C-alpha cells in the first residue's frame, strides 16, 4: 500500500508541476543564392497578437538591407497576400548597422537577421496561416537579388513556447521615444536645423546613461530625403551632438516635416517620430 501511495503521489506531483516551454515552430528553409530564409513562431502576446520572425541567414561576408538602405541597395519587399485570418501586420526592424565603401554608405545587417513581425488575427480564436513571399538582396562586392517563400501555421493562444532567436532580435528593436530626458536609456534632448552649418543639416543633442554610448544615427523622411553620416562630438556636459548634412530633399517640401530618427547605441536603440521645421531647398 505504501508503494501505491508513493506512486500516486509521484504521478500527482508530475501532473501539477509546471510544464517547460517547448521550442517554437519554424518553417522549412527557403534557400537562395548566398542566403536562406525561414519563419519562426513565437509565443502569442498578451494582446492576442501572434509573434513571428523572418529569419535571413547569409553566406560569410554578405549583408542585406534595412527599410532605408542608404546610398545604394534595395530594401526587402514583403508580400503576405497568400495568408489567411490576417487583420494586420506590423514589421518591427532591429537597429541596423552602417557600411562604408568608396561609393558611399549603405544600412542593414551582416551575416544574419531576424525581423520581428506582429500579426493581428481577424479572429483570435482561429489559427493563422502565414504565407510570405520576400524579394530581397544580399551583397558582398556585388549585389544578388534573392526571392524567398515560406509559410507557417500559427495556433491561437500558444504561450508555452520559447524562441531564443526571435527574442534576441526583438530586444534589438528600437524603443519608442519622445524629446526629453530619460532615466537609464538613450535620450533625444533636442532636434533642429543646424543654423550654423555651411551646408544645410540637422543638429541633434543626445544623451546616454553613464555606462551607455551613442553609436550612430539614421534619419528617414517621406520622399527623396538623403542624409550624410553623422558627425558625433562629446560635449563637456556629457551630451553628444550629432550633425547630419542634408544631401538631398524633395523639391518644394518645407515647413514642419515629419521624420523618423533612429539612434543606435547602448543600452539600447531608440526611435523618435517628430516634425522639424525645414526651409525649402535653394534652387
Secondary structure, DSSP 4 states (H G I P E B T S, - for coil): -HHHHHHHHHHHHHHHSPPPPEEPPBPPPEEETTEEEEEEE-PPPTTSPEEEEEEEEE-TT-EEEEEEEETS----EEE-TT-BSEEEEEEEPBP-EEEEETTEEEEEEESEEEEEEEEEESSTTS-EEEEEEEEEEEESSSEEEEEEEEEEEE-TT--SEE-HHHHHHHTTBPEEE-BS--SSS-EEEEEEE-TT-SS-EEEEEEE--TT-EEEEEEEEETTT-EEPPPEEEE-TTS-EEEEEEEEE--TT--EEEEEEEEEEEES--EEEEEEEEEPPPP-
